[in-house]
C-alpha cells in the first residue's frame, strides 16, 4: 500500500515537466501520498474485501484488527520522542552559522534535551554516526519523517469522517495533491484539500494506546505539565515522567517507581503491553551495564563463529575432492 501510494502520485500526475511531476516534490511532502494509503489497512470496511478465509469465506473479525492496532502502538510514545530527538539534533547542526569547535557530546545532549525520557548511555554519540543528515541526503530535513505522519493522519481523518471510500474526498485528494506534483507550494495544496492547516490531533488519536481513549485525554498527556518546578513533556499516547537524576537511593527508587507506573498507564487495559513496557524499562539499565560484555559477545558471533564455520566448510569441500 505504501509503494502503491507513490505509484499513484506518479501515474496521476498532470505536470508538464518531469522535474515538477509526481514524486518530484519537497522531501517533507513526498511521503504523504504513500503513508496515507497505510491507514486503509486497519479499516474493516477495506479489509473485508481482501482479508477473507480461503476456505470458509469468514471475514477478519474486528477484535483481531484492534489487536493489530494495539500492537502497532506499543512503545509509540518512546518512538515518537526518538524521532523528534533525531530531528532536533539534525536542525541544531544545520542551523549553526559559524564553524563548530566545541564539545560535540555537550552540544548533542543540549539539542535533544526536550525529548529525553530514558537515561542515556554514557559516552554514546549519535551525531558522529548519523549518516542520514550528513551523507544520506536528509540534511536539515530529518523532521520530514515525523511531519509525514502528521500529514497522513490529518488527511485520512477527512476520509474517516466522510467515509473511507467517499468519492468526493478521493477526487479532492487526487486533484489537489496527487495530480499537482511540485507545481505549487505543498502548504497551499494541502490547505486546498483539507480546508485548513494540518494539526497533530489525528496523529495523537491514532497512536493512543487504549481503544476508548479520547482526544482530550491524549492532548492533555502531551501538554506541558508542571510538577514541582519540573517541566514535563509527555510522549504521544504515553505518560513518561521526567527522571530525577539524583545520586541518593531514595530519589532513584522514586524515579524507577514512576517509570513502572508510566508503563502501566501506557499499557491501558492490555496487561501484555504493560508487561512489555515494564520489561523494556527493567532491561534498559542492564543493557547499559552490560554494554561491554554485549560488544564482546557480538564480536564472537560476527568473527569467531564464521571463522570456524568457513573452516569446516573448506574441510568438507577438500575431503569431497579427495574421495575416489
Secondary structure, DSSP 4 states (H G I P E B T S, - for coil): -HHHHHHHHHHT---SSGGGSTT-S-TTTTTHHHHHHHGGGG-HHHHTTT-B-TTT-PBPPHHHHHHHHHHHTTTHHHHHHHHHHHHHHHHHHHT--S---S-HHHHHHHHTGGG--SPPPTT--SGGG-GGGTTSS-TTTTTHHHHHHHHHHHHHHHHHHH-TT-HHHHHHHIIIIITTTTSS-HHHHHHHHHSS---SHHHHHHT-SSTT--HHHHHHHHSEEEETTEEEEPPTTS--PPP---SSHHHHHHHHHHHHHHHHHHHTT-HHHHHHHHHHHHHHHHHHHTHHHHHHHHHIIIIIHHHHHHHHHHHHHHHHHH--
